[in-house]
Amino acid sequence: MTMRFDPVRTDTEAPVRVAQIVGNARLGGVVSCLMNYYRHIDKSKYRFDFITYGPSQFDESVCRIDGNSRIYYIAPFDGASFLKAIFQLKDILKKGRYAIAHSHLTTLSAFSLRAAKSAGVPIRICHAHSTFDRQSDHYFAKAVLRPFAAKCATHRMACGKLAAENLYGKRAEEAFILPNAIDLNKFSPQGPAAQKTGYTALFVGRFVPQKNLFFLLDAFALAVKIRPMTLVMLGDGAQRETLEKYAKELGINGYIRWVPPCDPAPWYRAADVFVLPSLYEGLPVVGIEAQASGLPCLFSDKVSLEASVCDKNKFLPLDKEIWAKEMALPREKQPDNNAILRAAHFDIETEAHRLTDFYDNALADFLKTQGCTSNSR
């Protein structure tokens, strides 16, 4: 039996709870983007609860933002556990009587939104955060699931036009584009900078196959032969130990600073160029942060062209000699990109309102179908 949801409320009632289905929350741009939005939304109207695959540092971030948010754990949507995950998620959503289920799992939203529909959640959002192609991890599984990702969705959302086209195909134009907005003031070029040693290239992100970091080390090994320079690797992940070992084998570990996850803003300010040689990306948050800090960026040609909002950026083929040459070239930093980024909808102060307005409109449309009205919006 499907649960009936009645979201009518007055101004004095509690905020509407939104189930944010995150999955793997340990690291990554999706989590960073979602947290940016949660810091800036009106929590008197909406409160986020989070559903992940298990405990992580993400839990602490949520508690710092809002101690009243709930965090639930489910089994991963992979292998033999995906049926267990569906039942666990359905149970959480049904007991929580959620108005909105917002799934950030891309193709795996085929499972999460089916659970949400079965639980009777009226507003079900499929959110595309990246693109993928034949070089992507688990490409075959993603390709099989792609036609079903938004099958149980009531609404489609994406970080950019290309991510929408990649996941939704002919229905991409129906997607609401919500950019990976950031706090532009935090990443301003003005502010404290990390200590640097000469000309510096910077990578920020997860140490995972998608980021193509063994290629980056190969290219950097050639770049230091062209000019003395430092590579800052800020992040962590499953490949960390093997990357450090590989750097030693290449004889370049003395030119690399391995920085654990931390506030990247001072490191952006200290760097001279930002590098992201990923095998696939949607619209990477780190690329926007780097540009807000005035950094010129080198992206692989597998990264969405939408990632380049300001001047001085380049998209390069995955050829290590080309990357080495470009990494070693002197580049000028931009004094202030905020106006450009704000006009392109990357200011979180503005975009957070667009997200809650989207939720408002989705709920209002649902109320109309139920023959109800709400005086709270």
Order of alpha helices (4+ residues) and beta strands (2+ residues): beta-alpha-beta-alpha-beta-alpha-beta-alpha-beta-alpha-beta-alpha-beta-beta-alpha-beta-alpha-beta-alpha-beta-alpha-beta-beta-alpha-alpha-alpha
